[in-house]
Amino acid sequence: MTTVAVVGTGVIGASWTRLFLANGLDVVATDPAPGAEERLRSALEDPDRLRFVADPGEAASVADFVQENGPEREDVKHALFAVLDEAARPDVVLASSSSGLLPSAIARGCPRHPERVVVGHPFNPPHLIPLVEVVPGRDTAPGVVDRAVAFYTSIGKRPIRLAREVPGHVANRLQAALWQEAYSLVERGIATVADIDTAIANGPGLRWAVLGPFVNQHLSGGAGGLAHVLAHLGPPTEEWWRDLGRVHLTPELADTLVAGVDAELAATDDRSLAAARDAVLHQLLAAKAAQPDLP
């Protein structure tokens, strides 16, 4: 595999392009937005192996793998995938970065080869965060999933393979569960936006960055491991579940959340904050890679 088509070069597409180029792949990119090529090239350290074309079909026709990053709308996906399906070789995987759409819905735009459509959902920024969720649709061939997983693994990603599709995939559903309670706690006046960010970033979030929730629970159980935790903390946890807030994202709540973030970041530049985040991510990933006992 030598050439990847990147269809849509916004924040996610640009980050994918950076990762593909860093792994020695050629990239043919396409995006209809005015100035897209200039923005993409300015975001890259080494754009020498990048070619930008206006037609997504042209990009797909020369690609060994297609990574699509268009808007999260089924009608847009259908129109775009119809072009990609027509132009790409039959053996080429068509992967969508969609954060929540079902691959079966996306594949309805592919009358020729719906069996080669998967979701390959990254986490932002894809060139740093290793996770990618590979999600098959109803018609996706098992071999297509195998090839997608193998490709992502070859460029340093940590893919997980879902057994079946579900809205939001896995990681976004887990995030949504946390956001639901976080928004509820703010709405009920129990904690501020800044309090909740502090609680996660300086508490469980530190452990979650190293190990997942199940293994962290296992280690917190001492010699008894996860079995001890479930036996002793399972009943109170079930009580907490029953007390979790059910929240509706009303305009008033949205205003409160935005105002809370604005207050928390009053003296902080967003670009500087993102750069600091990425610098810490680099260090964290290097530290994790140096620990052979981490799963």
N, C-alpha and C positions, 0 to 999 in steps of 0.2 A: 504494500500500500504506500503510495507516494504522494497522492494529491487529494486534498479535501476541499469540498465546496462549502463555504460559509455563506448561508443565505440569511441576510439580515445582520447588519454590523453595528447595532447599538451597543449598549454596555456589555451585554452577554456575548454577542457575536464578536465584538472586538477582543474580549478576554479569551474566548475560544481561539481566535486567530493567533493571538500571542502565544498560547500554549502549543498549538499545532506547529507554528514556525520554530519555536524553541526546541521541538522534538525532531527537527530536520525535515518536516513535511512541506510540500508546496501547497499554497492556498490560493484558490480562485474565489474571490469574494464578490458579493453583489448586494446592493441595497438601493431602493428607488429614491431615498431621501436626498434632497439637494445638499451638496457638500459632504456626502457620506464618505467618499473616497479620501478626501483631505483629512477629515476627522480621524478616520481609521489609520491612515499612515502616520499621522502625528502622534497617535497613541502607541505606536510600535517602536521598539528599539532597533529592530533590524527588518525592514519591510522588503528586502531584496527578493525574496521568493514569493512575494505577494503579487497577484494579478487581479485587477478589479475590472469587472464587466457589468454592463447594464442589464443584461438578460439572464435571469436565473436559470433558464434552460441551457444557455451556453455554459454556465458554471457547472451545472449537473452533468452535462454531456462529457466532460473530461475528468470527472471526479471518480475516485475509488471509494469515497465515503461522503455522505452529505449531512451537514449539521445545520438544521433550520432553526431560525431564531426570530420568527415574525411575531406580529401581535397575537394576543391571546383571544382570538375570535375564530370560531369555527368556519365562518364564511370565508375569511381571509386565508385560513389554513387550506381549505378545500381548493380554492382557486390556485394557490401557490403549489400545493402538492400535485395537482393535475399537471402543471407544467413540469415539475421535477420528475414525475412518474413517466411522462412521455419522453423526456430527454435522457434520463440516466440509463446506463446499462442495466439489464434485468438483475444482475447479481449485486448491484450496489445498494447498501443499506441506506434508507432514508430515515434519519433520526431527528426528532423534534426536541428542542429544549423546553417545551411547554411545561410550566410549573404546575398545571392542574388538569388540563384537558385529557380526556381518555384517548389512547392511541387508536381504538376502534373508531372513534368519531373522526379523528384526523384522517384515517385510512379511507374513509368514504370519498375523499378527494382523489383516490388512486384507483381508477377502474382497471388498469392493466395489471399491476402487481401490488395489491394491498398487503400481501404476505411479507413484504420487505420493510414495512413501516414499524418503527418502535419509538417510544419516548426515550430520549437520553437526557434526563433532566440534571443539570449541574447545579451547584450552589455558587453564588456570587462572592468573589470573582473566580470563574472557572480555572484560570491559570494558577491559582493558589490553593483553593479548597479542593481536596482530592475527591470528595464524594460525587458520584454520578449514579442516578437511579435509572436502570434499564427496565422499561415496562413494555411487555408485549400486549398487543390487542388480540381480539378474538381470532383474527385471521393470520396473525404473525407466525411465521414458520420458526420452529425451535432453533434451527441452524442460524437464522438471522440474529436471534438473541445471542447465541454463542459467539458469532462474529463481532457483534457490537461490544460485548463484554471483553473479548480478546483485544479488540482495537483500543478501547479505553484503558485497559490494563497496560498495554504496550506504551502508552504515553504518560504513565505514572498516576493514573486515576485509581480510585478505590471504588469500583462499581459494586452495587448490589442489584440482584436480579429478583424482581417481584414475580411471585407465582401467578398473579392475575392483576388486572387493572382495577384501580379504585381512584375516585376523584382526589386530587391533591397528592397522590402517590404516598410515600411513607413519611419522609422528613417534614414536608410541609404540613401534614396532618398532625404530627407531633408538635410542631411549632404553633399550629392553630389552637391546639388544646391549651398550651401555655398562654397564648395571647388572650384566649377567652377569659381565663381567670385573672390575668393581669389587668385587662380592661375592666373587669367587674370590680376588682379591688379599688381601682381608681374611681369608678363610678360611685361606689358606696362610700368613698371618702376614707377608706381604711389606710391607704398609702398613696403617696404621690408618684408621678411618673419617674422622677429621679430616685425615689426610694426603691422602686421595683427594679430599675436598671442597676442600682447599686447592689441590691440583694442577689441578683443573678450573676452579674459580672464579678462579684467578689465572694460569691458563695458557691452554689452548685455548678455554675457555669465553668468555673475553673476545673472542676473534676470532669465535667462532661466533655471538655476539650481534650481530655486524655483518654477516658474510657466511657463506654456507653452506659445507659441507665441500669441495665441488668447486672453488668459486671461491677459497677459502683455499689449497687445494693449488696451484691455478694461479698465484696470486701468489707462493707460496713457491718456484716454479721459476724465478724471474727471467725473463730474456729468452726462455728456452725454454718457459716456462709449464707447463701440465699435462703436455704430452708429455715434457718433460725429467724431471719428477717421476716419472712412470710408468716411464720407461726406467731411471732410476737408483735409485729407491727402491722400485719395484714388487717386485723379487725379495726384498729383506729383509722387506718388508711381508707377503708371502706366508708367510715363515717365522714371523713373529709370529702370523699367523692360526692356523697349525698349533699354536702353543704356547699359545693362549688357553685359559683354564680352562673346564671344564664343571662347573657347580655345581648342587647341589640345595639348595633352601631348607629345610633341616632346622630343627627347633625350636632346636637349639643355635646354628646360624648366625643365625637370626632374633634370638635373645637377644643374640648378640654385636653384631649391627648396631644393635639398639636401644640397648644399653649404650654403644656408641660414639657415637651421636648424643647421648645423654643427657650423656655426658662432654664432648662438644664444645660443647654448649649449656648447660652447668651454670649459668652466670651470666646467661643470656639469657631474656627473656620472649618466648614465641612470638608474641604479638600485636604486640609492639614490633618483633620481627624481620620479620614480614610487612609491617608498615607501612614499615619501612626498605627492604625489597625493592621495594615498590610505588613508593616515592618515587624510587628509582634507576631503575626501569622508566620512569617518567614522563620523567625527564631523558634517558634513553637514547633513547626513542622520539622525543622532540623533537629531539635531536641528529641522529638518523638522518634525520628528515624534512627537516632543513636541509641535507642533503648530496645534491644532485641526481645525483651520479655513482654512488650506491649502487643496485644493482638491486632 
